[in-house]
Amino acid sequence: MRAGTHETRAGSGSGSGSSQGAGDMRLYLFEHCSICFRVRMAAALKRLHLQETVVLEDDSDTMTRLVGKRVVPILVKDDGQPMLESMDMVGYIDGLGDPVLTGPQRSEIAACADTIVVKTVPLTWPRYALLGLPEFGTVAALDHYVVRKRKQLGDLVELRAKTREQIDALIPELEKLDRLIESPLAVNGKLSLDDIRILPLLRSAAVVKGLRFPQKVREYFEAMMERIGYQPLPAV
């Protein structure tokens, strides 16, 4: 294990049945990162075992060494070649063996996801630093995150003080999603890329203590997280 990284194992809790090996495929990620979770989710749905490395927030050297810039996720394939862009990684993983993300996509779901991202940022970014996640495993790493996000959003403590107002802005978007969900096990009734868009955003939003998902959103979130074998992040 490199200094400044935390090793985990992905894809092993994704359901019953045989699993497929992914060899030495390795995903570099932050635990709190929703687009990183897209890739982890795809691997779990395929029952593929990914090696995972959680990179410290301030460990730009690891990312730059791999792809020439600071970015996550990074997927290093069996042949040693790194991939960028989370949806490209999802497509690559789903193409190993029989695809599972074969259902239809809806523009309404994509639009809903885009809006939820905007509404959740001021709720989730100030909270990630409180969760004790491995990417914040040193004082320097945690400070690096807080300073970066303060420059982007402003004072994180002040943002957390506006939680009720921010939740009130998010709820109408979750209610729109609630009306669009067709099944607890697939947002469109059959697994598709729309599930990859939506579930990671709900995982992020669920860190907000006091936020109540509408019924169908809650049922979908709980069923899908159980299906892929992941526990929600802590709520604060």
C-alpha positions as CSV (number, residue, x, y, z in Angstrom):
1,M,0.0,0.0,0.0
2,R,1.3,3.4,-0.9
3,A,1.6,6.0,1.8
4,G,-1.4,8.3,1.7
5,T,-3.8,5.6,0.5
6,H,-6.4,3.3,2.2
7,E,-7.1,-0.1,0.7
8,T,-10.6,-1.5,0.5
9,R,-12.4,-4.2,-1.5
10,A,-15.4,-3.5,-3.8
11,G,-18.1,-5.5,-5.3
12,S,-18.2,-8.5,-2.9
13,G,-21.5,-7.7,-1.2
14,S,-23.6,-7.3,-4.3
15,G,-25.9,-10.2,-4.0
16,S,-26.1,-13.9,-4.3
17,G,-24.8,-16.0,-7.2
18,S,-21.4,-16.4,-8.8
19,S,-19.0,-13.5,-9.1
20,Q,-16.7,-12.5,-11.9
21,G,-13.1,-11.6,-11.3
22,A,-11.7,-8.3,-12.4
23,G,-8.1,-9.3,-12.1
24,D,-5.9,-6.4,-11.0
25,M,-8.4,-3.7,-11.9
26,R,-8.1,-0.9,-9.4
27,L,-10.3,2.1,-8.6
28,Y,-8.8,5.2,-7.0
29,L,-11.5,7.2,-5.2
30,F,-12.8,9.3,-2.4
31,E,-15.4,7.6,-0.2
32,H,-17.7,10.6,-0.2
33,C,-17.5,11.0,-4.0
34,S,-20.8,10.4,-5.8
35,I,-19.3,9.9,-9.2
36,C,-16.8,7.4,-7.7
37,F,-19.8,5.6,-6.3
38,R,-21.2,5.2,-9.9
39,V,-18.3,3.0,-10.7
40,R,-18.5,1.0,-7.4
41,M,-22.2,0.5,-8.0
42,A,-21.7,-0.8,-11.5
43,A,-19.1,-3.3,-10.3
44,A,-21.4,-4.4,-7.5
45,L,-24.3,-4.9,-10.0
46,K,-22.0,-7.1,-12.1
47,R,-20.6,-8.9,-9.1
48,L,-17.1,-7.8,-10.1
49,H,-14.4,-7.6,-7.5
50,L,-12.6,-4.3,-7.8
51,Q,-9.5,-3.4,-5.8
52,E,-10.1,0.0,-4.3
53,T,-7.6,2.6,-3.1
54,V,-9.1,5.5,-1.1
55,V,-6.8,8.5,-1.8
56,L,-6.1,11.0,0.9
57,E,-7.7,14.4,0.1
58,D,-4.4,16.1,-0.1
59,D,-2.5,13.4,-2.0
60,S,-2.5,15.0,-5.4
61,D,0.8,13.3,-6.2
62,T,-0.9,9.9,-6.5
63,M,-3.6,11.2,-8.9
64,T,-1.0,13.2,-10.9
65,R,1.3,10.2,-11.2
66,L,-1.5,8.2,-12.7
67,V,-3.2,10.6,-15.1
68,G,-1.3,13.9,-15.0
69,K,-3.8,15.9,-12.9
70,R,-5.8,15.9,-9.7
71,V,-9.0,13.9,-10.3
72,V,-11.0,11.0,-9.1
73,P,-12.3,8.4,-9.9
74,I,-9.4,6.8,-11.8
75,L,-9.9,3.2,-12.9
76,V,-6.7,1.3,-13.8
77,K,-7.6,-1.6,-16.0
78,D,-6.0,-5.1,-16.0
79,D,-3.6,-3.9,-18.7
80,G,-2.4,-1.1,-16.5
81,Q,-4.0,1.7,-18.6
82,P,-5.9,4.3,-16.5
83,M,-9.4,5.5,-17.4
84,L,-11.1,8.8,-16.7
85,E,-14.8,9.8,-16.8
86,S,-17.0,7.8,-14.6
87,M,-19.6,6.9,-17.2
88,D,-16.9,5.5,-19.5
89,M,-15.8,3.3,-16.6
90,V,-19.4,2.2,-16.0
91,G,-19.7,1.3,-19.7
92,Y,-16.4,-0.6,-19.6
93,I,-17.4,-2.6,-16.5
94,D,-20.9,-3.3,-17.8
95,G,-19.4,-4.6,-21.0
96,L,-17.4,-7.3,-19.2
97,G,-19.6,-10.3,-19.8
98,D,-23.4,-9.9,-20.1
99,P,-24.5,-6.3,-19.6
100,V,-27.0,-5.5,-16.9
101,L,-27.6,-1.8,-17.5
102,T,-29.8,-2.5,-20.5
103,G,-33.0,-0.7,-19.6
104,P,-34.3,2.5,-21.2
105,Q,-33.2,6.0,-20.1
106,R,-35.5,9.0,-19.7
107,S,-34.5,12.6,-20.2
108,E,-36.7,13.5,-17.2
109,I,-34.5,11.4,-14.9
110,A,-31.3,13.0,-16.2
111,A,-32.8,16.5,-15.7
112,C,-33.9,15.6,-12.2
113,A,-30.4,14.3,-11.4
114,D,-28.9,17.5,-12.7
115,T,-31.1,19.6,-10.4
116,I,-30.6,17.4,-7.3
117,V,-26.8,17.8,-7.7
118,V,-27.1,21.6,-7.5
119,K,-29.5,21.4,-4.5
120,T,-27.5,18.9,-2.5
121,V,-24.0,20.5,-2.7
122,P,-24.6,23.1,0.0
123,L,-26.0,20.4,2.2
124,T,-23.5,17.6,1.7
125,W,-20.1,19.3,1.1
126,P,-20.1,20.9,4.6
127,R,-21.0,17.5,6.2
128,Y,-18.5,15.2,4.5
129,A,-15.7,16.6,6.7
130,L,-17.6,15.5,9.8
131,L,-18.0,11.8,8.8
132,G,-14.5,10.5,9.7
133,L,-14.0,9.1,6.2
134,P,-10.6,7.6,5.1
135,E,-9.8,10.4,2.7
136,F,-9.7,12.7,5.7
137,G,-7.5,10.4,7.7
138,T,-4.9,13.0,8.6
139,V,-5.2,16.5,9.9
140,A,-3.5,17.8,6.7
141,A,-6.0,16.0,4.5
142,L,-9.0,17.3,6.4
143,D,-7.7,20.8,6.4
144,H,-7.0,20.6,2.7
145,Y,-10.7,19.7,2.1
146,V,-12.1,22.4,4.4
147,V,-9.9,25.1,2.8
148,R,-10.8,24.0,-0.8
149,K,-14.6,23.9,-0.1
150,R,-14.5,27.2,1.8
151,K,-13.1,28.8,-1.2
152,Q,-15.9,27.3,-3.4
153,L,-18.9,27.7,-1.1
154,G,-18.0,30.0,1.8
155,D,-18.0,29.2,5.5
156,L,-19.0,25.6,6.0
157,V,-20.3,26.2,9.5
158,E,-22.6,29.0,8.3
159,L,-23.9,26.7,5.5
160,R,-24.7,24.0,8.0
161,A,-26.7,26.6,10.0
162,K,-28.9,27.0,6.9
163,T,-29.8,23.3,6.8
164,R,-33.6,23.8,7.1
165,E,-33.7,26.3,4.2
166,Q,-31.6,24.1,2.0
167,I,-33.7,21.0,2.7
168,D,-36.8,23.0,1.8
169,A,-35.2,23.8,-1.5
170,L,-34.3,20.1,-2.2
171,I,-37.6,18.5,-1.2
172,P,-39.5,19.6,-4.3
173,E,-36.8,18.0,-6.5
174,L,-37.0,14.7,-4.6
175,E,-40.8,14.8,-4.9
176,K,-40.4,15.1,-8.7
177,L,-38.1,12.1,-8.6
178,D,-40.7,10.3,-6.5
179,R,-43.3,10.6,-9.2
180,L,-40.9,9.3,-11.8
181,I,-39.7,6.1,-10.0
182,E,-41.2,3.0,-11.5
183,S,-39.8,0.3,-9.3
184,P,-37.7,0.1,-6.0
185,L,-35.2,-2.1,-7.9
186,A,-34.8,0.1,-11.0
187,V,-35.9,3.7,-11.5
188,N,-37.3,3.0,-14.9
189,G,-38.4,-0.6,-14.2
190,K,-35.3,-2.2,-15.6
191,L,-31.7,-1.4,-14.6
192,S,-30.2,1.4,-16.7
193,L,-27.7,4.2,-16.7
194,D,-30.4,6.3,-15.0
195,D,-29.9,4.2,-11.9
196,I,-26.2,5.0,-12.0
197,R,-27.1,8.6,-12.2
198,I,-29.6,8.6,-9.3
199,L,-28.5,6.2,-6.6
200,P,-25.1,7.9,-5.9
201,L,-26.9,11.3,-5.5
202,L,-29.3,9.8,-2.9
203,R,-26.4,8.2,-1.1
204,S,-24.9,11.7,-0.8
205,A,-28.1,13.3,0.2
206,A,-28.7,10.7,2.9
207,V,-25.8,12.2,5.0
208,V,-28.1,15.0,5.9
209,K,-29.7,14.3,9.3
210,G,-33.3,15.3,9.3
211,L,-33.8,15.0,5.5
212,R,-36.7,12.6,4.9
213,F,-37.0,11.1,1.4
214,P,-40.5,10.8,-0.1
215,Q,-41.8,7.2,0.2
216,K,-40.9,5.9,-3.3
217,V,-37.5,7.6,-3.1
218,R,-36.8,6.0,0.3
219,E,-38.0,2.6,-0.9
220,Y,-35.8,2.8,-4.0
221,F,-32.8,4.0,-2.0
222,E,-33.1,1.3,0.6
223,A,-33.7,-1.5,-1.9
224,M,-30.9,-0.6,-4.2
225,M,-28.4,-0.1,-1.5
226,E,-29.3,-3.5,-0.2
227,R,-29.1,-5.0,-3.7
228,I,-25.5,-3.7,-4.2
229,G,-24.4,-4.6,-0.7
230,Y,-23.5,-1.1,0.6
231,Q,-24.4,0.7,3.8
232,P,-25.4,4.3,3.7
233,L,-22.8,6.9,4.9
234,P,-23.4,8.3,8.4
235,A,-25.9,11.1,8.8
236,V,-25.0,14.3,10.6
